[in-house]
Amino acid sequence: MIVLVSLILLSYTAAYYVTAPSLRWLGFEFSGLRLELANTLVSFIFLMVLAGVVGRFFYSQQRKMLAVLIGAMRQMARGDFNIQLNFGHKNEADFGGIVDGIYHMAEELGQMERLRQEFISNVSHELQSPLTSIRGFARALQKEGLDEEERAHYLRIIEQESMRLSKLSDNLLKLTTLESEHQPFAPQPYRLDRQLRNVILVSEPQWSDKELELEAELPEMTVVADEELMSQVWINLLHNSIKFTPPGGTIRIEALSKDGQLAITFTDSGIGIQPEHIPHLFERFFKSDASRQRAAGGSGLGLSIVKKIVELHKGDIAVISELGQGAAFTVTIPQDRPEASRRGGGEE
């Protein structure tokens, strides 16, 4: 609008100083209304010429800026998110919102690509380890002169590694389903204390083999949640406690209800967690001690699944631990009906 007004004023001023002298030089003497009409006609001609010149200039500038934007988008389409939009300060100010939006999009897409590559790398690594073991022990079985004890030992290892592969596949499928919009979510009222007691009973072979003392303080309480999904949460947390608690140790499960929230805490007298590892516990494939986790059969996905399910219920999970002093995992969820919430999450 300012540009248009400026062009009109410039055209009329130029016509005012050009029209009368030009008419006198041509031998015409106009005055009054005729002179004004002549001034108006000439100013209109000047305006059209100036508008054409200015229009071509701005059109050329816009084409250059659009070419830069299109080039940046093509660069991102090729997987290169390190873009630079060089408009110059003035033009960049004119396209400020678009420039900021494209930079933000490039940053987010770059982060997603880094996470995707890291995920593929981790999956490949986790698959390679059991496959290498299976291949090695399968070759060992082909050797002549093996006695039955050695043969049975190799077969047990192959079976264990096959189970690791199967569990990894199942956990990856669970994570993918939980992160998609296709996860069935059917919250219904049920007795939470009964569910926790049943998980303890089902896991008895694991904790009794290590002679662990298991304590439970589970008053009668009802929750509205997806019973099947929450069962996975309690099983993962209990099995983690069993896995990292030395023989003869103690595991305590406690449930409390307050202000419409339920807090379920799994406390163990295990080996604890290093402080610098706690913020990463729920990241996929994170293992605070990779060799120990591998020996125990962990894939680094269990706590990721736990966090996803808890967040799906609009809940939260927190960890308190000191190295050598055990760990306490507390799950907090609404007692009444939750609505599905899809957010990011972590691991075992």
C-alpha positions in Angstrom: 0.0 0.0 0.0 2.8 2.4 0.9 4.6 1.5 -2.3 1.4 2.2 -4.4 0.9 5.6 -2.7 4.5 6.6 -3.3 4.3 5.7 -7.0 1.1 7.8 -7.4 2.7 10.8 -5.7 5.9 10.4 -7.7 4.0 10.1 -11.0 1.8 13.1 -10.3 4.8 15.2 -9.3 6.7 14.3 -12.4 3.7 15.0 -14.6 3.2 18.4 -12.9 6.8 19.5 -13.8 6.8 17.9 -17.3 3.4 18.4 -18.8 3.1 22.2 -19.1 6.7 22.9 -20.4 6.3 20.1 -22.9 3.0 21.5 -24.2 4.4 25.0 -24.5 7.4 23.6 -26.4 5.0 21.8 -28.8 3.1 25.0 -29.3 0.0 24.2 -27.2 -1.3 26.5 -24.5 -3.5 24.8 -22.0 -4.7 26.2 -18.7 -7.2 25.4 -16.0 -9.2 22.2 -16.5 -7.5 21.1 -19.7 -4.1 21.4 -18.0 -5.3 19.3 -15.1 -6.7 16.7 -17.4 -3.4 16.6 -19.3 -1.4 16.4 -16.0 -3.7 13.5 -14.9 -3.2 11.6 -18.2 0.5 12.0 -18.2 0.7 11.0 -14.5 -1.3 7.9 -15.3 1.2 7.0 -18.0 4.1 7.6 -15.7 2.4 5.5 -13.0 1.9 2.5 -15.4 5.6 2.7 -16.5 6.9 3.0 -12.9 4.5 0.2 -11.8 5.9 -2.1 -14.5 9.5 -1.3 -13.6 8.9 -1.8 -9.9 6.7 -4.9 -10.5 9.4 -6.6 -12.6 12.0 -5.8 -9.8 9.8 -7.3 -7.1 8.8 -10.2 -9.2 12.5 -11.0 -9.9 13.3 -10.7 -6.2 10.4 -13.0 -5.3 11.4 -15.6 -7.9 14.9 -15.6 -6.4 13.6 -16.1 -2.9 11.2 -18.8 -4.0 14.0 -20.6 -5.8 16.0 -20.6 -2.6 13.1 -22.0 -0.6 12.4 -24.7 -3.3 16.1 -25.6 -3.3 16.1 -26.0 0.5 13.0 -28.3 0.3 14.7 -30.4 -2.4 17.8 -30.6 -0.2 15.7 -31.9 2.7 14.0 -34.4 0.4 17.4 -35.8 -0.4 18.0 -36.4 3.4 20.3 -33.4 3.9 18.9 -31.2 6.7 21.8 -28.9 7.1 20.2 -26.0 5.1 21.2 -22.4 4.7 18.7 -19.8 3.4 20.7 -16.9 2.1 18.2 -14.1 1.2 20.1 -11.2 2.6 18.9 -9.5 5.8 16.2 -7.3 4.1 14.6 -10.1 2.2 14.9 -12.6 5.0 12.9 -10.1 7.2 10.1 -10.1 4.5 10.0 -13.9 4.6 10.8 -14.2 8.3 7.9 -16.6 9.3 8.5 -18.9 6.4 12.3 -19.0 7.0 11.9 -19.7 10.7 9.3 -22.5 9.9 11.7 -24.1 7.4 14.6 -24.0 9.7 12.5 -25.5 12.5 11.2 -28.2 10.1 14.8 -29.1 9.0 15.9 -29.3 12.7 13.0 -31.7 13.6 13.4 -33.8 10.5 17.1 -34.1 11.2 16.5 -35.2 14.7 14.0 -37.8 13.5 16.5 -39.1 11.0 19.2 -39.4 13.6 16.9 -41.3 15.9 15.9 -43.6 13.0 19.5 -44.4 12.2 20.3 -44.9 15.8 17.3 -47.2 16.2 18.3 -49.3 13.1 21.9 -49.5 14.4 20.7 -50.7 17.8 18.3 -53.3 16.3 21.1 -54.6 14.0 23.5 -54.9 16.9 20.9 -56.7 19.1 20.1 -59.1 16.3 23.7 -59.8 15.4 24.7 -61.0 18.9 22.4 -64.0 19.2 22.7 -64.9 15.5 26.5 -65.0 15.9 26.1 -67.3 18.9 23.6 -69.6 17.1 25.8 -69.8 14.0 28.9 -70.6 16.1 27.4 -73.3 18.3 25.6 -74.8 15.2 29.0 -75.2 13.6 30.4 -76.7 16.9 27.6 -79.3 16.8 28.9 -80.5 13.4 32.3 -81.6 14.9 32.9 -85.3 15.3 33.6 -86.8 18.7 31.3 -84.6 20.8 29.9 -86.4 23.8 26.3 -86.1 24.8 26.9 -83.6 27.6 28.7 -81.2 25.2 26.0 -81.6 22.6 23.2 -80.9 25.1 25.2 -77.8 26.4 25.5 -76.4 22.9 21.8 -77.1 22.1 20.7 -75.3 25.3 22.7 -72.3 24.3 21.2 -72.3 20.8 17.7 -72.5 22.4 18.4 -69.6 24.8 19.7 -67.4 22.0 16.7 -68.3 19.9 14.4 -67.2 22.8 16.4 -64.0 23.0 15.6 -63.3 19.3 12.0 -64.1 19.8 11.7 -61.8 22.8 13.5 -59.0 21.0 11.1 -59.4 18.1 8.1 -59.4 20.4 9.3 -56.3 22.2 9.9 -54.4 19.0 6.4 -55.3 17.8 5.0 -54.1 21.1 6.8 -50.8 20.9 5.8 -50.2 17.3 2.1 -50.9 18.2 2.2 -48.7 21.3 3.7 -45.8 19.3 1.1 -46.2 16.5 -2.6 -45.1 16.5 -3.7 -48.8 16.2 -3.0 -49.9 19.8 -6.3 -51.3 21.3 -6.9 -49.3 24.5 -9.8 -50.6 26.5 -9.8 -49.2 30.1 -12.2 -51.1 32.4 -12.6 -51.2 36.2 -10.9 -54.0 37.9 -9.2 -55.0 41.2 -5.6 -53.8 41.0 -4.5 -55.5 44.2 -5.7 -58.9 42.8 -3.8 -58.3 39.5 -0.5 -57.5 41.4 -0.9 -60.6 43.7 -1.5 -62.7 40.5 1.7 -61.3 38.9 3.6 -62.2 42.1 2.2 -65.7 42.1 3.0 -66.3 38.4 6.6 -65.1 38.9 7.2 -67.3 42.0 9.6 -69.7 40.2 11.9 -66.8 39.4 12.1 -65.2 42.8 11.9 -68.4 44.8 14.9 -69.9 42.8 17.0 -67.0 44.1 15.6 -67.3 47.6 14.3 -63.7 47.5 12.0 -62.4 50.2 9.0 -60.8 48.6 6.8 -58.5 50.6 3.6 -57.0 49.4 1.4 -54.3 51.0 -1.6 -54.2 48.7 -4.9 -52.9 50.2 -8.1 -53.5 48.2 -8.3 -51.0 45.4 -10.0 -50.6 42.0 -8.6 -48.9 39.0 -10.0 -48.1 35.6 -7.3 -49.1 33.1 -6.4 -51.5 30.3 -5.8 -54.7 32.4 -3.8 -56.5 29.8 -1.4 -53.6 29.2 -1.0 -52.8 32.9 -0.1 -56.5 33.5 2.9 -56.1 31.2 4.0 -53.1 33.3 4.0 -55.0 36.6 5.6 -58.1 35.0 8.4 -56.1 33.5 9.1 -54.2 36.8 9.0 -57.3 38.9 11.2 -59.3 36.6 13.7 -56.4 36.5 13.8 -56.4 40.4 14.3 -60.1 40.4 17.0 -59.9 37.8 19.2 -57.3 39.6 18.6 -58.4 43.2 21.3 -60.9 44.4 20.2 -64.2 46.1 18.7 -63.8 49.5 17.7 -60.2 48.8 14.3 -58.5 49.3 11.7 -57.1 47.0 8.8 -55.0 48.3 5.6 -54.0 46.3 3.5 -51.3 47.8 0.3 -49.6 46.5 -1.2 -46.4 47.8 -4.2 -44.3 46.8 -4.4 -40.5 47.3 -6.3 -37.7 45.6 -7.6 -39.8 42.8 -4.1 -41.1 41.9 -2.6 -44.6 42.5 1.1 -45.0 43.3 2.6 -48.5 42.9 6.2 -48.9 44.0 8.6 -51.8 43.4 11.5 -51.5 45.8 14.5 -54.0 45.7 17.7 -54.5 47.6 19.6 -55.0 44.4 22.8 -53.6 42.9 21.3 -50.2 42.2 21.8 -47.8 39.3 24.6 -45.4 38.6 23.3 -41.8 38.9 24.4 -40.8 35.4 22.4 -43.7 34.0 19.1 -42.9 35.6 18.0 -40.2 33.0 18.6 -42.7 30.2 16.8 -45.7 31.7 13.7 -45.4 29.5 15.6 -44.8 26.3 15.4 -47.7 23.8 18.2 -50.2 24.0 19.8 -48.4 26.9 21.7 -50.8 29.1 23.5 -49.5 32.2 25.8 -52.6 32.1 25.6 -54.1 28.6 27.6 -57.3 29.5 25.4 -58.0 32.6 22.2 -57.3 30.7 23.2 -59.6 27.9 24.1 -62.4 30.3 20.7 -61.9 31.9 18.9 -61.9 28.6 17.9 -58.3 28.5 17.2 -56.4 25.3 17.1 -52.9 26.7 13.4 -52.5 25.7 11.5 -53.6 28.8 11.4 -50.2 30.5 10.6 -48.5 27.2 7.5 -50.6 26.9 6.6 -49.8 30.6 6.9 -46.1 30.0 4.8 -46.2 26.8 2.0 -48.0 28.5 2.1 -45.8 31.6 2.0 -42.7 29.4 -0.9 -44.2 27.4 -2.8 -44.2 30.7 -1.8 -40.5 31.4 0.5 -41.7 34.2 4.1 -41.3 35.1 7.0 -43.4 36.2 9.9 -42.3 38.5 13.1 -44.0 39.7 15.0 -43.5 42.9 18.3 -45.4 43.3 21.8 -45.4 44.7 24.6 -47.6 43.4 24.7 -50.7 45.7 21.6 -49.6 47.6 18.8 -51.0 45.4 16.2 -49.2 43.4 12.6 -48.0 43.7 10.4 -47.7 40.6 7.1 -45.8 41.2 4.2 -45.9 38.7 1.5 -43.2 39.2 -1.7 -43.5 37.3 -5.2 -42.0 37.6 -7.6 -44.2 39.5 -10.6 -43.2 37.3 -10.9 -43.6 33.5 -7.9 -42.3 31.6 -8.0 -41.1 28.0 -5.3 -42.4 25.7 -2.3 -40.1 25.6 0.5 -40.7 23.0 3.8 -39.3 24.0 7.5 -40.3 23.7 9.1 -42.9 25.9 12.2 -45.1 27.0 13.6 -48.6 28.2 15.1 -51.3 30.2 
